[in-house]
Amino acid sequence: QVQLVESGGGLVQAGGSLRLSCAASGRTCSGYAMGWFRQGPGKEGDFVAASSRSGSSTYYADSVKGRFSISRDNAKNTVYLQMNSLKPEDTAVYYCAVDFAGYGGSYVYTGRYDSWGQGTQVTVSS
């Protein structure tokens, strides 16, 4: 059974940085698309970033482009989200997800992903 566990969230001042990790167990994530999503207070879940199956291509929401970076370490079966220049509007619970079924389609679509972590809270103070 696959388990995804996010970590690295916390409280940070605006302009600061955090690095989120998502460690997978039970199945290798190598060769599968992986993504990060977030859900702010009272908001719908939003796409943040994604890595293609090979990891050679990355995709970002316009709101985080140039500030966030997704990377993966297949040897550690872990995907990361480096978040720089954080803003109060980045406050949310962040979730990682994996497309093990290989549905394909848009990376921004939550339905593409079939395995999800429990989330980690990121709070950015002004």
Secondary structure, DSSP 8 states (H G I E B T S, - for coil): --EEEEE--EEEETT--EEEEEEEESS--TTSEEEEEEE-TT--EEEEEEE-SSSS-EEE-TTTTTTEEEEEETTTTEEEEEE-S--GGG-EEEEEEEETT---S-TT-GGG--EE---EEEEEE-
